Amino acid sequence: MTDTAYLSDLAFAQRMDAQDPLAHYRDQFYLPLQENGKPFLYFTGNSLGLQPKKARDYVLQEMDDWAKYGVEGHFHARKPWMPYHEFLTESMARVVGAKPIEVVVMNTLTVNLHLMMVSFYRPTNERYKILIEKGAFPSDQYAVKSQIAFHGFDPEEALLELPYEGDSAYTSTEEILSIIDRAGEEIALILLGGVNYYSGQAFELQKIAEAGHKRGCVVGFDLAHGAGNLPLQLHDSGADFAVWCTYKYLNSSPGSLAGCFVHERHAEAFDLPRFAGWWGHDKDSRFLMGPDFQPIPGAEGWQLSNPPILPMAAMRASLEIFDEAGMDNLVRKARHLTGYMEYLLDLFENDRIRIITPRHPAERGCQLSIQVKNADKSLFDQITQAGVIADWREPDVIRVAPVPLYNNYVDVFEFVEILKAAIND
């Protein structure tokens, strides 16, 4: 995309769509339809990505091979099941900016988070606190508090939350680094979301990791809202670990498998405590069924069970699209498309509207969180009835995510027109 100045008329949106080199990817997804047959304006890729049309074919291929081969499908299926997770590794590594040895697709997000904390949250009486963002997703809060309690500490005392600045749902990088510098000797683990699910703020991962390591902290990230959305460079960030789900921006199917990153410097840290399972065991001797666990070097060594093939087949369909489109191209369009939505909302000049997501493109992905003062869910219901699928968060925030693979400029234009009409009603 170019840096063309935005214009406020529909013709501009139509012209941008006509010039968009990624526009054809929209046709590779199923768009939910209204009763009148017109597609919904779908802006909830930050909750569940749309279904790639190839996903059905890939899943049915595995069903057919299961019927044809039975257990022999592990070796003779068109995509043999034994190494199936490996078919996803390089693509996933490209999405998150990692080396293949650092990435594995396994389990689900919170399971992976617990597995990582088994290895990387090793509290002592002097260094036992965990630093998280204020307003972290509840599942992260539950996982972190349970890990703290499991180690015999009081979550009320051991859990540190980044403060918001003023009346915003925002914490600057400078404030984060200042807190790490002041409290670093007590912090065992820094665990931040790459993007805060509520506000849409994206954090500067490399600066945070560098500051944490300087103070002796372990650093991990939950990238549920970052993977497939941000220009992540996980290896270069230096983070010790990261976890993410794949059913949001990565379109892998409802409740699908998750991703896990363990930095290369830990690839052969076999003395790290971990919960073990046979799929993490050395591949050459796995089927000798020996009693002693010999982990695979790298992220694969944290696997537990053999992987479920059907959700991986759906994921493969999406990752092929990411490989073809390229993360740099997707990020470029996402920033321009999100900026266009911001521009149209600003033109509305209604004092009930406030965008609580940071204004700088480097501090956000493709989500805007729109606060509507003196609103309740009836406003959200109204835009839903008008053909918008978005996300409502109490008490007064509408989250919208213009996803570059399947949203376009006309979608954004029509959404803002519907929102304006609802507020003015």
N, C-alpha and C positions, 0 to 999 in steps of 0.2 A: 504494500500500500504506500501511497505518497503522503506527504504532509499537507495535502490540500486543505485550505481554510474551510471550516464548516459553514454551511448555509442552512437556513431554517425551513426551507420548503421541501415538499415531497419529491419534487423533481431532482433535488440534490441527492436524496437517499437512493432514488432509482438509478441515477447516474453512477453513484459509488458502487452499487451492486453490479451494474453492468461492467464496471472496470475491475472488479475484484478477482484476482487470479485464484482465490480459494473458493469462489462462489459455488463451483460444481460439487464440492463436498457435501453441501446441504442435501443434495439428491441421494446421497449414500446413507441417509438416516430416515427412519420412520418418524414423521411428525404427528403427534396426537391431533385428531380431528374433532371439530365441534359438530353438533347435530346438523348444522347446515352444510357440512362437508368441507368447510374452510379450516385450514390448520390453525390451531391455537398459536398465540404468541408465547412460545415456550422459553421462559427465562429461569429455569430451575436446574440447569446443568451443574450448579453447585450443590445440589441435593441428590439428583439422579440424572445421569446422562442419558441421552436418547439411544435407541437401539440401532446399531449399524445393520444395514440390510444383509450384509454377509454373515452376520452372527448366526442367523437361522441355518444357513447352509453349512457352516462349520460345525455347529452342534449336531445337526442331522447326519453329517458325515461320521461323527463319532458314534452316534446311535446305530448307524448302519454297520460300522465296523465291529461294534459290540455284538450285534446280531450275527454277523458273518463269522467272527473269529473267536468269540468268547474270550477266555483268558489269554489266548494267543495274540489278542490285539495289543498286548504290551510290547510285542516285538514286530507284529506283522500289519498292524493298522497303517493306513496311509501316512498318518503322523503317529508313529509308535508311542504308546502311553508311558513306557518306562522313562524316557528322557523328556516327556512332554513339557515340563516346566522350563526346560532349557531353551525351548523354541521362543520363549518370551523374554529371556534374560537380556539379550543385547538391545532389543527395542526398548525395554523398560529402562535400561541403563542410559540410553540416549535421551529419554524423556526427562530424567532427573539429573543428568550431567554427572554420571558415575562410571567407574570401570565395571565390566561385567562381573568380575570376582567380588565386587562389593554389593551386588544386588541379587535378591531372590524374591520370587512370588510365592507366597505361602500364607496359610491361615487367614485370619481376619484382623482388622486394625488393632483392636484392643488386646487381642491375644498376643500379637507381635509386640505391642507396647510392654506388656507384662514380661514377655521373654527377654526383651532388651533390658528391662530394669533388673531382672534376675542377674544379668551379667554386669550391668553398668551402674546400678545404684548400690554401692557398697558403703553404707554409712558407718561412721565411727562416732564415739562420744563427742569428738570435737567438730567433725564435719559430717553433718547428717541432714541438712535442709535441702529442700527441692524448690527451685524458683520456677514459677509458671506465670503465664500472662493472666491478668485480671479478666474475668469473663471467658476463661477457657471452656471448651466444649465439655459438658457434664461428664461424658464417659472418661475423658482424661482426668478430670478431678477425682472421680471415683477410683480410677486405677491408681493414681498417685497416692491418694489418702490411704488406700488399702495396703499399698507397698510400705508406706511409712509405718503404719500400725503393725504390719507383719514383722517389721524389724524392731518393734518394741518402743517406738517413739510416738509422741503425741502429735497428730496431724495439725491440731490447732496451733502448735508451737513450731513445728518443723516445716510447714508449708508457707512459703513466701509468695505473695502475689504482686506483680508489677502494678503500680498505681496508675489511674487515669490522670490526665492533666486537665485541670479545670473542669468544665461541664461536658467535655468530649470523651468519647470512647477510644482514646488515643494515648499511647505512650511513646515518646520520642526515643530514637536510638541513643541519644546523649543521656537520657535519664536511665535507660536500661544499663548502659555501660557504667554509669555512676553507681548504680545499685550493686552491680557485680563487683566493682572495685571496693566498695565499702563493706559488703557482706561476704565477699568471696571465700574467706577462710572457713566460713561455716557452711558453705553450699557444697553439697556432694554432687548434685545434678542440676543442670539448667535444662528445662524441658519446655520449649515454646512451640506454639503452632507456627507454621510458615506463614499462614494467613489466619487471622482471627475470624472465626465463622460468623460472628455477629456484626462486627464493624467492617470487615473486609480489609483491615490493615495488614499489609505484608511487612515482615520484619527483615532486617539486614542480617542474614544468617552468618556470613563470613565474619563480620565485625563482632557479632555476639560470641561466635565460637572462639575467635582469637582472644577476646577479653576473658572468657571463661577459662580457657586453658592457661592463660597467663596467671590466673589466680588459683590454679590447681583443680578446677571443676571439670567434671565430665559434662559433655554437651550433646543433647539429642533434640530432634525436632519431629513434631507430628505434622506431616505435610498433607493431611486429608484434603485441604482446600488449596494446596499448592501444586501437587503433582498434576501435570497436564495443563497447568494454568500459568505458572510463573516460569521465568528462565532460570531454573534451578541449576546450580553447579555444585552438587553435593560433595564430590571429591575435593574440589578446590576450596570449599567452605571449611574443610577440616573437621566437621562434626564427627563425633564418635559413632553415632548411629542416627537413623531416621526411620520412620514408619509412615505408611499412607494407605488409604483405601483406594479402590480403583473404580468404584461405581459412580463417582461424580464426574469430573472432567474427563476421565478415562473410559467411560461408557462401557463398563465390563459386565453389566447386568445387576439386578437388585441384590444387595447383600453379598456381592462377589468377593473374591479373594483379595488379599492386600499385598503390598510391597514392603520390603525391608532392605535397609542399607546398613552395612557395617563397614567402616572405613578400612581401607587396605592395610593400614598399619596394625590392625587387629586380626588380620587374616589367619595368622598362625599363633594367636594368643590362646593356645589350648588350655592354659592354666586358668583362664577366666571361668568362674562358675557359670553353669548353664543348665537348663532343663533339656535333657537329651531325648531323641527319638530316632528310630532306625533310618529314616530318610536323610538324616544329617550325618550318617555313618559313611566312612570311606567307601566309595562306589565299587572299588575292585574287590573288597572283601565283605560287602554288605550281605550277600546271600550265603556266606559261610556260616552265618547265624552265630557268630561268636558272642560271648558274654560281655566283652569289654568294648566300650564305646570309643571309636576312633573318628573324631570329627573331620569332615571335609574342610579343607582350607577355605576361608572366605565366608560370605554370608550364607552359603548353602549349608554350612555346618550347624546352623541354628534350626534347620528343618526338623519337624517331628514326624509327620505321617506322609505316606505317599499321597500325591496331589489329586484333587478331584478334576477329572478331565473336562467335563461339560462346561463349567464356568471358565476354565482356561481356554476352551475353544472360542467362547464368546469374546473373551479378552483379546485373543489373537486377531480377531477381525478388526477390533478397534485399533490395536497397536500398529497394524499394517497401514491404517490410514494416517496415524501420527508419523510413521516413518516416511510415507510418501509426501505428506504436507510439509513436515519439518517444523520443529518447535520454534525456531527463529521466526519463520513466516507466521505461525499462529500467534505468537506473542505480539508481533508487529500489528497484525489486524486487530487483536483483542484490545490493544491500547488505543488504537484509532477509533474502534467501535464504542468502547467504553467512554472515551473522551467525547464522542458525538452525543451519547446519552446525557452526559454531564452538561454539555453545552445547551441542549434543548431544555433540560430541567432548569438551568440558570436563566434562560430566557423567559421562563414562566413568571419569574419575579413575584412569587407568592410567599409571604412570610410564614406560612404554615409548613413549607417544605425546607428541610435541611438535609444535605448529604453528609452523613457522619463518617463515610469512608474518606481516607486521606485524598487530598487533591492531586498530589504529585504522583505521576504514573509509576514511578519506581517504588512507591509505598503501597501499591495495590495490584491485584490481578484484574480479572474482568467482572468482579462483583461491585455493585454499588448498593449501599444500604441507605434507604431513603426514610428519614424520619418525617412523619406527618403529624404535626401538633394538633392536639384536640381531636384526634381520630380514634376510632375503634375498629374492630374487625369488620364492621358493616361496610366500610370503605373498601377493604380488600375484597369482600364478597361481591361488591359492585363491579370492580374491575375484572374479577373472575368471570362473572356473568357476561361481561363484554368481550371475552375471548382471550384473557391473559392467564397464563399459569406462572405464578410467581410464588413467593414464600413470605408468610406473615410471622413476625416475631413480636411477642408482647413486650411493651404495651402499645407501641405505635410505629414499628419499623417494617418496611417492605424491602425484602432483599431481592435483587434482580441481577442476573448474570448473563450478559450478552456473550455467548460462547462462540468463538470464531469458526468452528467447524460447521455449525448449522444455523446460527443466527445471522441476520443481515441488517442492513441499514434501514430498510423499510420496516422490519420488525420493530426496531428501536423507535422510529418516527411514530408508528401507530401506537406503540405502548404509551409514549409520552402524551399523545393526544387523548387516549382513553383515561389516563391518570388525571390530566387537567380537567377533563369533563366531569369526572367523578368528584373532584375536589370543589369544583365550581357549582355542582348540583345543589 
